[in-house]
């Protein structure tokens, strides 16, 4: 645990109000204990409040998205002031600054007309809201950084979504560190090999395409293939791993050392995987049992798989999926 905490924290952007900063329109905040107390042990927060940084006061009038979903305007509810163009210009400049900070993820405030990622209220001509929009700043963020793991704080209360987002943040950090190391074809082979089971648990189609790129890594055009690989890598991880996919991976791992197990150990492992498949126990149980057997019967290829340790175990994400 101390070893994990001694490593540099991963930079992640975040809506300032989620850290407890009193920047909301009513002068309040939306402090999230899980974000600050748990994730804060591993993430270095880069806080952003588009509305305050744009120059709006605290407190301030409520602002809304008004018009059509595809291109709404950002309007002050009482004054009718149109902040759209100013917010778009601010977003362009702020995102340029954030690009230079090398973020590996971003957590947005749900429902915000500036920061909401999805299902933000858009008010039509009759003044009736439809939950079909995204905040002006959030929309610009998603377009500027299409591979960056981005999530809303409300959706992080869903355990599978939480696990997926955090897994992607750590994966993005590994990927960028790999790309910055000046990799050669053999390095890509090594990186891909260590992520094989992880990628298979998310998106088999993308995994196969990446395998083809890696197989051709030694040919001309390596830079282009590396860029394409990076895009598909993050795209694949965005597909949520399912219980069925995890079960397939667990049996796949078991296949490497099942001949080393006696009948009782083999039955116990199969029963544990089946119990997970039925939803009786969380993923951490069969994974822990597999790690136990791998310590007794080491398999080098499996021990190098990121799948077994995709993020710090202290986050206990696999205890709930």
VEXDREN-2710 file (C-alpha; in Angstrom, 1 decimal):
% VEXDREN-2710
k/r/px/py/pz
1/UNK/0.0/0.0/0.0
2/UNK/2.8/2.5/0.9
3/UNK/4.5/1.6/-2.3
4/UNK/1.5/2.4/-4.4
5/UNK/0.9/5.7/-2.6
6/UNK/4.6/6.7/-3.1
7/UNK/4.2/6.8/-6.9
8/UNK/3.2/10.1/-8.6
9/UNK/-0.5/10.6/-8.6
10/UNK/-2.4/10.4/-11.9
11/UNK/-3.7/13.8/-13.1
12/UNK/-7.4/13.9/-13.6
13/UNK/-9.6/16.9/-14.4
14/UNK/-12.7/17.5/-12.3
15/UNK/-15.6/20.0/-11.8
16/UNK/-14.5/22.1/-8.9
17/UNK/-17.8/21.8/-6.9
18/UNK/-17.2/18.1/-6.5
19/UNK/-14.1/18.8/-4.4
20/UNK/-16.1/20.9/-2.0
21/UNK/-15.4/24.3/-3.6
22/UNK/-18.3/26.7/-3.1
23/UNK/-18.5/27.8/-6.8
24/UNK/-22.1/26.8/-7.7
25/UNK/-24.7/29.3/-8.8
26/UNK/-26.3/29.3/-5.3
27/UNK/-22.9/29.6/-3.5
28/UNK/-22.9/26.0/-2.5
29/UNK/-20.9/22.9/-3.5
30/UNK/-21.5/19.2/-4.3
31/UNK/-18.6/17.7/-2.4
32/UNK/-18.2/13.9/-3.1
33/UNK/-16.5/12.0/-0.3
34/UNK/-15.7/9.0/-2.5
35/UNK/-13.9/11.2/-5.0
36/UNK/-11.9/13.2/-2.5
37/UNK/-11.2/10.5/0.2
38/UNK/-10.8/7.4/-1.9
39/UNK/-9.8/8.4/-5.5
40/UNK/-7.9/11.3/-4.1
41/UNK/-5.3/8.9/-2.8
42/UNK/-4.3/8.0/-6.3
43/UNK/-5.5/11.0/-8.4
44/UNK/-4.1/14.5/-8.6
45/UNK/-7.2/16.7/-9.2
46/UNK/-7.0/19.5/-11.7
47/UNK/-10.1/21.5/-10.8
48/UNK/-12.1/23.5/-13.3
49/UNK/-15.3/25.6/-12.9
50/UNK/-16.1/27.0/-16.4
51/UNK/-18.8/29.4/-15.1
52/UNK/-16.6/31.0/-12.5
53/UNK/-13.5/31.0/-14.7
54/UNK/-15.6/32.7/-17.4
55/UNK/-16.2/35.5/-14.9
56/UNK/-19.6/34.8/-13.5
57/UNK/-20.2/35.8/-9.9
58/UNK/-20.9/33.6/-6.8
59/UNK/-23.8/33.4/-6.3
60/UNK/-25.2/34.1/-9.8
61/UNK/-28.3/33.6/-11.8
62/UNK/-29.2/30.1/-13.0
63/UNK/-28.2/29.5/-16.6
64/UNK/-29.9/27.1/-19.0
65/UNK/-29.4/25.4/-22.3
66/UNK/-32.1/26.8/-24.6
67/UNK/-33.0/25.9/-28.2
68/UNK/-32.3/22.7/-30.1
69/UNK/-30.4/19.8/-28.7
70/UNK/-27.6/19.8/-31.4
71/UNK/-26.7/23.4/-30.9
72/UNK/-28.3/25.0/-27.8
73/UNK/-27.6/28.4/-26.5
74/UNK/-26.4/29.0/-22.9
75/UNK/-28.8/31.6/-21.5
76/UNK/-29.2/33.4/-18.2
77/UNK/-32.7/32.4/-16.9
78/UNK/-33.6/35.9/-15.5
79/UNK/-31.5/38.3/-17.5
80/UNK/-31.7/36.5/-20.8
81/UNK/-27.9/37.1/-21.2
82/UNK/-26.4/34.8/-23.9
83/UNK/-23.2/33.2/-22.6
84/UNK/-22.8/30.7/-25.5
85/UNK/-20.0/32.3/-27.6
86/UNK/-18.0/33.4/-24.5
87/UNK/-18.3/29.9/-23.0
88/UNK/-17.1/28.3/-26.3
89/UNK/-14.2/30.6/-26.5
90/UNK/-13.3/30.0/-22.9
91/UNK/-13.5/26.2/-23.5
92/UNK/-11.2/26.4/-26.4
93/UNK/-8.5/28.3/-24.4
94/UNK/-9.0/26.2/-21.2
95/UNK/-8.8/22.9/-23.0
96/UNK/-5.6/24.0/-24.7
97/UNK/-4.2/24.6/-21.2
98/UNK/-5.4/21.2/-20.0
99/UNK/-3.9/19.5/-23.0
100/UNK/-0.5/20.6/-21.7
101/UNK/-1.2/19.1/-18.3
102/UNK/-1.4/15.5/-19.6
103/UNK/-4.7/14.5/-18.0
104/UNK/-5.6/10.8/-17.9
105/UNK/-9.3/11.3/-17.0
106/UNK/-12.0/13.7/-16.2
107/UNK/-15.0/13.7/-13.9
108/UNK/-17.9/16.1/-14.7
109/UNK/-20.8/17.4/-12.7
110/UNK/-24.0/15.9/-13.9
111/UNK/-27.0/18.0/-15.1
112/UNK/-24.8/21.2/-15.4
113/UNK/-25.5/23.3/-18.5
114/UNK/-21.7/23.8/-18.7
115/UNK/-20.3/20.5/-17.4
116/UNK/-23.0/17.9/-17.8
117/UNK/-21.9/15.0/-20.0
118/UNK/-25.3/13.8/-21.1
119/UNK/-29.1/14.1/-20.4
120/UNK/-28.8/17.8/-19.6
121/UNK/-32.0/19.7/-19.7
122/UNK/-32.5/21.7/-22.9
123/UNK/-35.4/24.1/-22.9
124/UNK/-37.5/24.5/-26.0
125/UNK/-39.7/27.3/-27.3
126/UNK/-42.5/26.4/-24.9
127/UNK/-40.1/26.4/-21.9
128/UNK/-40.5/22.6/-21.5
129/UNK/-37.2/20.9/-20.8
130/UNK/-36.0/17.7/-22.6
131/UNK/-33.1/15.7/-21.2
132/UNK/-31.2/15.4/-24.4
133/UNK/-28.2/17.8/-24.2
134/UNK/-24.7/18.1/-23.0
135/UNK/-23.0/21.0/-21.3
136/UNK/-21.2/23.5/-23.6
137/UNK/-17.8/22.9/-21.9
138/UNK/-18.3/19.2/-21.6
139/UNK/-19.2/18.9/-25.2
140/UNK/-16.0/20.7/-26.2
141/UNK/-14.0/18.5/-23.8
142/UNK/-15.3/15.3/-25.4
143/UNK/-14.6/16.5/-28.9
144/UNK/-11.1/17.7/-28.0
145/UNK/-10.1/14.5/-26.2
146/UNK/-12.0/11.6/-27.7
147/UNK/-9.8/9.0/-26.1
148/UNK/-9.8/10.5/-22.6
149/UNK/-11.8/8.6/-20.0
150/UNK/-14.6/10.9/-19.0
151/UNK/-17.5/10.3/-16.6
152/UNK/-20.1/12.1/-14.5
153/UNK/-20.0/11.9/-10.8
154/UNK/-23.6/10.6/-10.6
155/UNK/-22.8/7.7/-12.9
156/UNK/-19.9/6.7/-10.6
157/UNK/-22.5/5.4/-8.1
158/UNK/-23.1/2.6/-10.6
159/UNK/-20.4/0.1/-9.6
160/UNK/-19.8/-1.4/-13.1
161/UNK/-19.5/2.1/-14.6
162/UNK/-17.2/3.2/-11.7
163/UNK/-15.0/0.2/-12.3
164/UNK/-14.9/0.7/-16.0
165/UNK/-14.0/4.4/-15.7
166/UNK/-11.2/3.9/-13.2
167/UNK/-9.8/0.9/-15.1
168/UNK/-9.7/3.2/-18.2
169/UNK/-7.9/6.0/-16.3
170/UNK/-5.1/3.7/-15.2
171/UNK/-4.9/2.1/-18.7
172/UNK/-4.7/5.6/-20.3
173/UNK/-1.9/6.4/-17.9
174/UNK/0.0/3.2/-18.9
175/UNK/-0.6/3.8/-22.6
176/UNK/0.7/7.4/-22.5
177/UNK/3.7/6.4/-20.5
178/UNK/4.4/3.7/-23.1
179/UNK/4.0/6.1/-26.0
180/UNK/6.3/8.6/-24.4
181/UNK/9.0/6.0/-24.0
182/UNK/9.8/6.0/-27.7
183/UNK/8.6/2.4/-28.3
184/UNK/9.8/0.1/-31.0
185/UNK/7.9/-2.7/-32.6
186/UNK/9.1/-5.2/-30.0
187/UNK/7.9/-2.9/-27.3
188/UNK/4.5/-2.8/-28.8
189/UNK/4.4/-6.6/-28.8
190/UNK/5.3/-6.6/-25.1
191/UNK/2.7/-4.0/-24.2
192/UNK/0.0/-5.7/-26.2
193/UNK/0.8/-9.1/-24.7
194/UNK/0.5/-7.9/-21.2
195/UNK/-3.0/-6.4/-22.0
196/UNK/-4.4/-9.4/-24.0
197/UNK/-6.8/-10.7/-21.3
198/UNK/-7.9/-7.3/-20.4
199/UNK/-8.7/-6.4/-23.9
200/UNK/-10.5/-9.8/-24.5
201/UNK/-12.7/-9.1/-21.5
202/UNK/-13.9/-5.9/-23.1
203/UNK/-14.1/-6.1/-26.9
204/UNK/-13.0/-9.2/-28.8
205/UNK/-13.5/-7.5/-32.2
206/UNK/-11.2/-4.6/-31.3
207/UNK/-8.7/-7.0/-29.7
208/UNK/-8.4/-9.0/-32.9
209/UNK/-7.8/-5.8/-35.0
210/UNK/-5.1/-4.7/-32.5
211/UNK/-3.5/-8.2/-32.9
212/UNK/-3.3/-7.6/-36.6
213/UNK/-1.6/-4.2/-36.1
214/UNK/0.9/-5.8/-33.7
215/UNK/1.6/-8.6/-36.1
216/UNK/2.6/-6.0/-38.8
217/UNK/4.5/-3.8/-36.4
218/UNK/7.9/-4.6/-37.8
219/UNK/6.9/-3.5/-41.3
220/UNK/7.1/0.1/-42.6
221/UNK/4.5/2.6/-41.3
222/UNK/5.0/1.7/-37.6
223/UNK/4.1/5.2/-36.5
224/UNK/0.7/5.1/-38.2
225/UNK/0.0/1.6/-36.8
226/UNK/1.0/2.7/-33.3
227/UNK/-1.4/5.7/-33.5
228/UNK/-4.2/3.4/-34.7
229/UNK/-3.4/0.9/-32.0
230/UNK/-3.7/3.6/-29.3
231/UNK/-7.1/4.7/-30.6
232/UNK/-8.5/1.2/-30.7
233/UNK/-7.0/0.4/-27.3
234/UNK/-8.9/3.1/-25.5
235/UNK/-12.0/2.4/-27.7
236/UNK/-12.0/-1.2/-26.7
237/UNK/-11.8/-0.5/-23.0
238/UNK/-14.8/1.8/-23.2
239/UNK/-16.9/-1.3/-23.9
240/UNK/-18.0/-2.6/-20.5
241/UNK/-16.7/-6.0/-19.5
242/UNK/-19.6/-8.4/-18.7
243/UNK/-19.9/-11.2/-16.2
244/UNK/-20.0/-13.7/-19.1
245/UNK/-16.8/-12.2/-20.6
246/UNK/-15.1/-12.4/-17.2
247/UNK/-16.1/-16.0/-16.8
248/UNK/-14.5/-16.8/-20.2
249/UNK/-11.3/-15.1/-19.1
250/UNK/-11.2/-16.9/-15.8
251/UNK/-11.6/-20.3/-17.5
252/UNK/-9.0/-19.3/-20.1
253/UNK/-6.5/-18.5/-17.2
254/UNK/-7.4/-21.8/-15.5
255/UNK/-6.5/-23.7/-18.7
256/UNK/-2.9/-22.7/-18.2
257/UNK/-2.4/-24.5/-14.9
258/UNK/-5.4/-26.8/-14.4
259/UNK/-3.2/-29.9/-14.9
260/UNK/-1.1/-28.8/-11.9
261/UNK/-4.2/-28.8/-9.6
262/UNK/-5.4/-31.8/-7.8
263/UNK/-9.1/-32.9/-8.2
264/UNK/-10.2/-31.0/-5.1
265/UNK/-8.5/-27.7/-6.0
266/UNK/-9.8/-27.9/-9.5
267/UNK/-13.4/-28.5/-8.3
268/UNK/-13.2/-25.6/-5.9
269/UNK/-12.0/-23.3/-8.6
270/UNK/-14.7/-24.4/-11.1
271/UNK/-17.4/-24.1/-8.4
272/UNK/-16.1/-20.6/-7.5
273/UNK/-16.2/-19.4/-11.1
274/UNK/-19.7/-20.8/-11.5
275/UNK/-20.8/-19.0/-8.4
276/UNK/-19.5/-15.8/-9.8
277/UNK/-21.3/-16.6/-13.1
278/UNK/-24.6/-16.9/-11.3
279/UNK/-24.0/-13.7/-9.4
280/UNK/-23.6/-15.2/-5.9
281/UNK/-20.2/-13.8/-5.3
282/UNK/-18.2/-10.8/-6.7
283/UNK/-15.3/-11.0/-9.2
284/UNK/-12.7/-10.6/-6.6
285/UNK/-13.3/-14.1/-5.2
286/UNK/-12.4/-16.2/-8.2
287/UNK/-9.6/-13.8/-9.1
288/UNK/-8.1/-14.1/-5.6
289/UNK/-8.3/-17.9/-5.8
290/UNK/-6.6/-17.9/-9.2
291/UNK/-3.8/-15.7/-7.8
292/UNK/-3.4/-18.2/-4.9
293/UNK/-2.9/-21.0/-7.3
294/UNK/-0.5/-19.0/-9.5
295/UNK/1.7/-18.5/-6.5
296/UNK/1.9/-22.2/-6.1
297/UNK/2.0/-23.0/-9.8
298/UNK/3.6/-19.9/-11.6
299/UNK/2.8/-19.3/-15.2
300/UNK/4.9/-16.4/-16.5
301/UNK/2.6/-15.3/-19.3
302/UNK/-0.4/-15.2/-16.9
303/UNK/1.5/-13.5/-14.1
304/UNK/2.4/-10.6/-16.5
305/UNK/-1.2/-10.0/-17.4
306/UNK/-2.6/-6.6/-16.4
307/UNK/-6.0/-8.3/-16.0
308/UNK/-5.0/-9.6/-12.6
309/UNK/-4.1/-6.2/-11.3
310/UNK/-5.6/-3.4/-13.5
311/UNK/-5.6/-0.8/-10.7
312/UNK/-4.7/-0.7/-7.0
313/UNK/-6.5/-3.5/-5.1
314/UNK/-7.2/-1.1/-2.3
315/UNK/-9.9/0.5/-4.4
316/UNK/-11.8/-2.7/-4.0
317/UNK/-13.7/-2.3/-7.3
318/UNK/-13.9/-6.0/-8.0
319/UNK/-15.6/-6.5/-4.7
320/UNK/-18.8/-5.1/-6.2
321/UNK/-19.0/-6.5/-9.7
END
